[in-house]
Amino acid sequence: MALEKLFIYKGFMWAYHTRAGIDGPKCNDCRFSLVFQKNDQDWVLVCSECSKQFPLTENLERLKESALEKYKSHQLLKHEVVSFDLPPTKVGMEAEDEHYWINASIRQKNGKRVGIVYFGEKIEAQTSKDKTQLFIDFDAEQVRFDPNNQHPTYLLAKLKIEFPESVTTLEQKGEI
Ligand SMILES: [Zn+2]
């Protein structure tokens, strides 16, 4: 039984073990188990070591279930998504002359249809600043570029991307 993750959820500490699953809630100071204790008319959770009290505002079983669901969704967020609903498109083109090159493709990334366009200038010592990378998210109608690379308007005075519902324009603003 190996501990996979110790996490805080809704103010409580929880442990997730590889085979045994979720264990908790624990005291988030000393990590001892919490036990029910009657406080006047209400039941509260109390640390069996330091006596710290934890207010419980919902059913403990449901809280434990939602802590487990939270952990599972956290694990799933790490993985790349493949959508079998999208057509298996992977088109691309490349072109170059003695000064410039361009590489454009439409593919699937994390379950979404995206367009990726690289273009750059042929300079002897190639660095990340010699090229531009544009990411086109067709579904969200958004265009992004990697700020570690060259700004798109360094090579192109104006760039206009037309989606069905909107238009994105990148334009040089004065001297750069
Ligand atoms: Zn404690």
Residues whose N, C-alpha, C, O or C-beta is under 5 A from the ligand:
A	BS01	ZN	C27 D29 C30 R31 C47 E49 C50 S51 K52
